[in-house]
Amino acid sequence: MSKQNLFLVINTLILLVLGLGVILIYSTVIPLEPKDRLFGEVVSLDEEVIINNLPTIGHYEILHTVQNVFSLQGDKIGVVYHVYARNGFIETSSDEFGYIELLVGIDLEEKVYVQIVELRQTSTYNVAIQNYICEYYQGFNFSELVAIPVVNVEDLEAGVTASRSTDSVKNLVSMAINEYLNPTLSLSGVTKG
């Protein structure tokens, strides 16, 4: 093997090792999933505890599950609630219902963070509702929930609004905070702070 070929093989192996290292770091350190983005780091969740079963029919706003959240080092950093709303604000004509699925995270300092898992409301309002959640529901204290407005995302030409969707978001977050402060179930292992 010539020196040039040996040099190319060595460089290829070096680049391969560096590429695998970057992929490994990226997949274990960079928050990619909604549960990770809640706390700004890659986290693990313990077993979920069902608070309310999801209805199979009709429209609803429901607090479904709760889980403890742990850092990669194994330290508890908070709890996460999985909340759902199903309504009549459909995104496409083929949809039967509109959906709002959120994760509500509460850290040990009792700061609240919200991440969207699925948002399928009237298509012209989805971006505005996402912006509403990002603007108002990141790192606030329990007492600040009252001051968060229900924003009227409107399309004046169509004469319709999306204030009911933003009201649903606020109700869902409120349900999670109320459950955190006054648990309705005896949740073995799921405790505050």
C-alpha positions as CSV (number, residue, x, y, z in Angstrom):
1,M,0.0,0.0,0.0
2,S,1.4,3.4,-1.0
3,K,1.9,6.2,1.5
4,Q,-1.0,8.1,-0.1
5,N,-3.4,5.3,0.2
6,L,-2.4,4.7,3.8
7,F,-2.8,8.4,4.5
8,L,-6.3,8.3,3.0
9,V,-7.3,5.2,5.0
10,I,-6.1,6.8,8.3
11,N,-7.9,10.1,7.5
12,T,-11.1,8.1,6.7
13,L,-10.9,6.3,10.0
14,I,-10.3,9.5,11.9
15,L,-13.3,11.2,10.2
16,L,-15.5,8.1,10.9
17,V,-14.6,8.2,14.6
18,L,-15.3,12.0,14.8
19,G,-18.6,11.6,12.9
20,L,-19.7,8.8,15.3
21,G,-18.6,10.9,18.3
22,V,-20.7,13.9,17.1
23,I,-23.7,11.7,16.5
24,L,-23.4,10.1,19.9
25,I,-23.1,13.5,21.6
26,Y,-26.0,14.9,19.6
27,S,-28.3,12.0,20.4
28,T,-27.5,12.0,24.2
29,V,-27.0,15.7,25.0
30,I,-29.2,17.8,22.7
31,P,-32.9,17.9,23.7
32,L,-34.8,16.7,20.7
33,E,-38.1,15.4,22.0
34,P,-40.9,17.5,23.7
35,K,-40.1,15.9,27.1
36,D,-36.5,17.0,26.8
37,R,-37.2,20.5,25.5
38,L,-39.4,21.0,28.6
39,F,-36.4,21.1,30.9
40,G,-33.7,22.1,28.3
41,E,-31.8,18.8,28.7
42,V,-32.2,15.1,27.8
43,V,-34.3,13.5,30.5
44,S,-35.8,10.2,31.4
45,L,-39.3,9.5,32.7
46,D,-40.4,6.9,35.2
47,E,-43.5,4.9,34.7
48,E,-46.6,6.9,33.9
49,V,-49.5,7.1,36.4
50,I,-52.9,7.4,34.7
51,I,-55.0,10.1,36.4
52,N,-57.9,10.0,34.0
53,N,-58.6,7.7,31.1
54,L,-59.1,9.2,27.7
55,P,-62.7,9.2,26.6
56,T,-63.5,7.5,23.4
57,I,-66.2,9.8,22.3
58,G,-67.0,13.5,22.3
59,H,-65.1,16.7,23.0
60,Y,-63.0,17.0,26.1
61,E,-60.2,18.6,28.0
62,I,-58.4,16.1,30.2
63,L,-55.4,15.6,32.4
64,H,-54.3,12.1,31.5
65,T,-51.0,11.1,33.1
66,V,-48.2,12.2,35.4
67,Q,-44.6,11.0,35.5
68,N,-41.5,11.9,37.5
69,V,-38.6,13.4,35.4
70,F,-35.0,12.6,36.0
71,S,-31.7,14.0,34.6
72,L,-29.2,11.7,32.8
73,Q,-27.4,11.6,36.2
74,G,-30.5,10.1,37.8
75,D,-31.5,13.2,39.8
76,K,-35.2,14.1,40.0
77,I,-35.7,17.4,38.3
78,G,-39.5,17.6,38.2
79,V,-42.8,16.1,37.1
80,V,-44.5,16.1,33.7
81,Y,-48.2,16.0,33.0
82,H,-49.7,14.8,29.7
83,V,-52.9,16.8,28.9
84,Y,-55.3,16.5,25.9
85,A,-58.1,18.5,24.4
86,R,-60.4,17.3,21.6
87,N,-62.7,19.7,20.0
88,G,-64.5,20.6,16.7
89,F,-61.8,22.9,15.3
90,I,-60.5,20.6,12.5
91,E,-57.4,21.2,10.6
92,T,-58.5,19.4,7.3
93,S,-61.8,18.3,6.0
94,S,-60.8,14.6,6.6
95,D,-60.3,15.2,10.3
96,E,-63.0,14.1,12.7
97,F,-61.8,16.2,15.6
98,G,-59.3,18.9,16.4
99,Y,-56.6,18.0,18.9
100,I,-54.3,19.7,21.4
101,E,-51.8,17.5,23.1
102,L,-49.4,19.1,25.5
103,L,-46.7,18.2,28.1
104,V,-46.8,20.4,31.1
105,G,-43.5,20.2,33.1
106,I,-43.1,21.5,36.6
107,D,-39.5,21.7,37.9
108,L,-38.3,21.5,41.5
109,E,-38.4,25.4,41.8
110,E,-42.1,25.1,40.8
111,K,-41.6,26.8,37.4
112,V,-44.0,25.7,34.7
113,Y,-43.0,24.9,31.1
114,V,-45.3,23.7,28.2
115,Q,-44.3,21.8,25.1
116,I,-46.6,20.8,22.2
117,V,-46.8,17.2,21.3
118,E,-49.6,17.5,18.7
119,L,-51.6,20.6,17.7
120,R,-54.3,20.1,15.1
121,Q,-56.6,23.0,15.2
122,T,-58.0,25.1,12.3
123,S,-55.0,25.3,10.0
124,T,-54.9,29.1,9.7
125,Y,-54.5,29.4,13.5
126,N,-52.0,26.6,14.3
127,V,-48.9,28.8,14.0
128,A,-50.5,31.6,16.1
129,I,-51.4,29.1,18.8
130,Q,-47.9,27.7,18.8
131,N,-46.5,31.2,19.2
132,Y,-49.0,31.8,22.0
133,I,-47.7,28.8,23.9
134,C,-44.1,29.7,23.3
135,E,-44.6,33.3,24.4
136,Y,-46.7,32.8,27.6
137,Y,-46.0,29.3,28.9
138,Q,-42.3,29.0,29.4
139,G,-40.9,29.3,32.9
140,F,-43.7,31.0,34.8
141,N,-44.7,30.6,38.5
142,F,-48.1,29.2,39.5
143,S,-49.3,32.6,40.6
144,E,-48.6,34.1,37.2
145,L,-51.1,31.8,35.4
146,V,-54.0,34.1,36.3
147,A,-52.3,37.0,34.4
148,I,-51.7,35.0,31.2
149,P,-54.3,36.2,28.7
150,V,-56.5,34.1,26.5
151,V,-55.4,35.6,23.2
152,N,-57.9,36.1,20.5
153,V,-56.1,34.9,17.4
154,E,-58.3,36.2,14.7
155,D,-58.8,36.4,11.0
156,L,-60.9,39.5,10.5
157,E,-61.7,38.7,6.9
158,A,-63.2,35.3,7.8
159,G,-64.9,36.7,10.9
160,V,-63.6,33.9,13.1
161,T,-61.3,33.7,16.1
162,A,-59.3,31.1,17.9
163,S,-59.7,32.3,21.5
164,R,-61.4,29.0,22.4
165,S,-58.2,27.1,21.5
166,T,-56.0,29.4,23.6
167,D,-58.6,29.1,26.4
168,S,-58.3,25.3,26.1
169,V,-54.5,25.6,26.4
170,K,-54.8,27.7,29.6
171,N,-57.4,25.3,31.0
172,L,-55.1,22.3,30.4
173,V,-52.2,24.0,32.0
174,S,-54.4,25.0,35.0
175,M,-55.5,21.4,35.4
176,A,-51.9,20.2,35.6
177,I,-51.0,22.9,38.2
178,N,-54.1,22.1,40.3
179,E,-53.2,18.4,40.2
180,Y,-49.6,19.2,41.3
181,L,-50.8,21.3,44.2
182,N,-53.7,19.1,45.2
183,P,-53.2,15.5,44.0
184,T,-56.5,13.7,43.5
185,L,-54.9,10.3,43.6
186,S,-52.4,8.7,45.9
187,L,-49.6,8.6,43.4
188,S,-47.0,6.2,44.7
189,G,-43.6,7.6,43.9
190,V,-44.9,10.7,42.3
191,T,-44.3,13.5,44.7
192,K,-43.6,17.1,44.6
193,G,-40.0,18.2,44.8
